[in-house]
Amino acid sequence: MVKGLDAFEQERAHAPQGVLRFLLRPGAGESLEGLTLKISGDKVTVPVELAADGGFVLPRSAAALEDRAELVLNKKRNSFRWRPEVRSPGVPAGARRLGDLRLQCAVQWAIDREALTPQARGALDASGGPCHSPLAHTGFEAPQPLRAAWLREGSRREALPVNRQRNRTFTPPLADGGWGDDAVVEFDYSTIN
C-alpha cells in the first residue's frame, strides 16, 4: 500500500486539498464490529485507527517500511475488500469531484499493478494505464444504488454510464482532458424501476 501513498503524492495536483483514506468492506457473513488493524513486522507494531464506516488513514512509517511490516487485521484477511477513497473539502454530499476520482484511481492502480505479471503490467502501462487511457473504463462505487449519474462542469452536463448489474458503479471519463479536475459527478439515487 506504500506504492499507493507514493502515487497520492505524485498525482496530488488532481486534488491539492484531497484527503486519502482507505475503506474496508466486509464480505458475506462478516462485519466491521470488533475489527482492529495494525501495521506489524518483526520489530515494529503501529496501531491503525478504524472509523465506524470502515475507513482508516494509513500512516507512513520508515521503521515499518524497513521492517517490511504489513497491514494486519484481527479477522480473516480475505473476508474484507478494501479500496482507497480521496475526498476534497467542499464537495457536496452525494457528489464526487473528478480530480478526486482521478487521484483515487492512481492510488488503486499503483497498489494493484504490483500483483500483476510483468507482461500484464507492460500491456497496461503501454496504453497509459487504467487512469490515463481513453480505452480504459474504470468504475467507481457510489454510496447507494444509482438510477443515474451525471458529470457537470459549469453549464456543461453529461450522463455517465451506470452499471445495471452492479447498480452502485458509475464510470467517469478519467482520461478525457476536456473535463477539468473540478468537474463534479452528481448522483440520482431515486428508486430504480
C-alpha positions as CSV (number, residue, x, y, z in Angstrom):
1,M,0.0,0.0,0.0
2,V,3.1,2.3,0.3
3,K,3.1,2.5,-3.5
4,G,-0.4,4.0,-3.2
5,L,0.8,6.6,-0.8
6,D,3.6,7.4,-3.2
7,A,1.1,7.8,-6.1
8,F,-1.1,10.0,-4.0
9,E,1.8,12.4,-3.5
10,Q,2.9,12.2,-7.2
11,E,-0.6,12.8,-8.6
12,R,-1.7,15.3,-5.9
13,A,-2.2,18.1,-8.5
14,H,-5.6,16.5,-9.3
15,A,-6.8,17.1,-5.7
16,P,-4.4,19.5,-3.9
17,Q,-6.7,19.6,-0.8
18,G,-7.8,16.0,-1.1
19,V,-7.5,13.6,1.9
20,L,-6.7,9.9,1.3
21,R,-8.4,7.2,3.3
22,F,-8.8,3.5,2.8
23,L,-12.2,1.9,3.2
24,L,-12.7,-1.7,4.4
25,R,-15.9,-3.5,3.3
26,P,-16.9,-6.8,4.9
27,G,-17.7,-9.8,2.8
28,A,-20.7,-12.1,3.3
29,G,-21.1,-13.2,6.9
30,E,-18.6,-10.6,8.2
31,S,-19.0,-7.3,9.9
32,L,-16.8,-4.4,11.0
33,E,-17.8,-5.0,14.6
34,G,-14.7,-5.8,16.7
35,L,-12.3,-5.4,13.7
36,T,-8.9,-4.0,14.6
37,L,-6.0,-3.0,12.3
38,K,-2.3,-2.7,12.9
39,I,0.9,-2.4,10.9
40,S,3.0,-5.3,12.1
41,G,6.5,-6.6,11.4
42,D,9.2,-8.4,13.3
43,K,10.3,-5.2,15.1
44,V,7.5,-2.7,14.6
45,T,3.9,-2.5,15.5
46,V,1.8,0.5,14.7
47,P,-1.9,0.6,15.6
48,V,-4.2,1.9,12.9
49,E,-7.4,3.6,14.0
50,L,-10.6,2.3,12.3
51,A,-13.6,4.6,11.9
52,A,-17.1,3.4,12.3
53,D,-17.6,3.5,8.5
54,G,-14.6,1.1,7.9
55,G,-12.3,4.0,6.9
56,F,-8.7,4.4,8.0
57,V,-5.7,6.5,7.3
58,L,-2.5,4.6,6.6
59,P,0.3,6.3,8.4
60,R,3.8,6.4,6.8
61,S,6.4,4.8,8.9
62,A,10.0,4.5,7.8
63,A,10.7,1.9,10.5
64,A,7.7,-0.2,9.3
65,L,8.8,0.0,5.7
66,E,12.4,-1.0,6.7
67,D,10.9,-3.9,8.7
68,R,8.7,-4.9,5.7
69,A,5.7,-4.7,8.0
70,E,2.2,-5.5,6.7
71,L,-1.3,-4.3,7.5
72,V,-2.8,-7.0,9.7
73,L,-6.5,-7.5,10.6
74,N,-7.7,-9.4,13.6
75,K,-10.2,-11.2,11.3
76,K,-9.7,-13.3,8.2
77,R,-8.0,-11.0,5.7
78,N,-9.7,-12.4,2.6
79,S,-13.1,-11.8,4.0
80,F,-12.7,-8.0,3.6
81,R,-12.4,-5.8,0.5
82,W,-10.6,-2.5,0.6
83,R,-10.4,0.5,-1.7
84,P,-8.9,3.9,-1.5
85,E,-11.1,7.0,-1.2
86,V,-9.9,10.5,-1.9
87,R,-12.2,13.4,-0.8
88,S,-11.6,17.1,-1.2
89,P,-13.3,19.5,1.2
90,G,-16.3,21.5,0.0
91,V,-17.7,18.7,-2.3
92,P,-21.4,18.3,-1.6
93,A,-22.6,15.0,0.0
94,G,-24.0,12.8,-2.8
95,A,-21.4,14.1,-5.3
96,R,-17.7,13.3,-6.2
97,R,-15.1,15.6,-7.7
98,L,-13.5,14.3,-10.9
99,G,-10.0,15.2,-9.7
100,D,-10.5,13.2,-6.5
101,L,-11.6,10.2,-8.6
102,R,-8.5,10.6,-10.9
103,L,-6.2,10.6,-7.8
104,Q,-8.1,7.7,-6.3
105,C,-7.6,5.7,-9.5
106,A,-3.9,6.5,-9.4
107,V,-3.6,5.2,-5.8
108,Q,-5.5,2.0,-6.6
109,W,-3.5,1.3,-9.8
110,A,-0.2,1.9,-8.0
111,I,-1.1,-0.8,-5.5
112,D,-2.8,-3.3,-7.9
113,R,-0.1,-3.2,-10.6
114,E,2.3,-4.9,-8.1
115,A,0.2,-8.0,-8.2
116,L,0.2,-8.3,-12.0
117,T,2.6,-10.3,-14.1
118,P,5.3,-8.3,-15.8
119,Q,3.6,-8.9,-19.2
120,A,0.2,-7.6,-17.9
121,R,1.9,-4.6,-16.3
122,G,3.7,-3.8,-19.5
123,A,0.5,-4.1,-21.6
124,L,-1.5,-1.8,-19.3
125,D,1.4,0.7,-18.9
126,A,1.8,0.8,-22.8
127,S,-1.8,2.0,-23.1
128,G,-1.3,4.6,-20.4
129,G,-2.8,2.5,-17.5
130,P,-6.4,2.4,-16.4
131,C,-6.4,6.0,-15.2
132,H,-4.9,7.7,-18.2
133,S,-6.1,5.7,-21.2
134,P,-9.2,6.6,-23.1
135,L,-9.5,2.8,-23.8
136,A,-9.9,2.1,-20.0
137,H,-13.3,2.3,-18.4
138,T,-12.7,2.4,-14.6
139,G,-15.7,2.0,-12.5
140,F,-16.3,3.6,-9.0
141,E,-18.7,2.7,-6.3
142,A,-21.4,5.2,-5.2
143,P,-22.7,5.1,-1.6
144,Q,-26.0,3.6,-2.6
145,P,-27.8,2.2,-5.7
146,L,-27.9,4.6,-8.6
147,R,-30.6,5.5,-11.0
148,A,-28.3,7.8,-12.9
149,A,-25.0,9.8,-12.7
150,W,-24.0,13.0,-14.4
151,L,-20.8,14.9,-14.8
152,R,-21.2,18.6,-14.5
153,E,-18.7,21.5,-15.1
154,G,-20.1,25.0,-15.4
155,S,-23.1,24.8,-17.8
156,R,-21.9,21.5,-19.4
157,R,-23.6,18.3,-18.2
158,E,-23.2,14.8,-19.5
159,A,-24.7,11.4,-18.4
160,L,-22.3,8.8,-17.2
161,P,-22.6,5.1,-17.7
162,V,-24.1,3.3,-14.7
163,N,-23.6,-0.5,-14.5
164,R,-27.0,-2.0,-14.4
165,Q,-25.8,-5.3,-12.9
166,R,-23.8,-3.6,-10.1
167,N,-26.1,-0.6,-9.8
168,R,-23.7,1.3,-7.5
169,T,-21.0,1.5,-10.1
170,F,-20.5,4.5,-12.4
171,T,-17.8,5.2,-15.0
172,P,-16.4,8.7,-15.3
173,P,-14.1,9.9,-18.1
174,L,-10.9,9.9,-16.2
175,A,-8.7,10.3,-19.3
176,D,-10.8,13.0,-21.0
177,G,-8.8,16.2,-20.6
178,G,-11.8,18.2,-21.8
179,W,-13.2,17.8,-18.3
180,G,-11.3,19.6,-15.5
181,D,-10.5,18.2,-12.1
182,D,-13.2,20.4,-10.6
183,A,-16.0,18.8,-12.6
184,V,-18.4,17.1,-10.3
185,V,-20.2,13.8,-10.6
186,E,-23.8,14.1,-9.3
187,F,-25.9,11.1,-8.4
188,D,-29.6,10.3,-8.6
189,Y,-30.5,7.8,-6.0
190,S,-34.1,7.7,-7.0
191,T,-35.9,4.3,-6.8
192,I,-34.7,2.0,-9.6
193,N,-37.5,0.6,-11.7
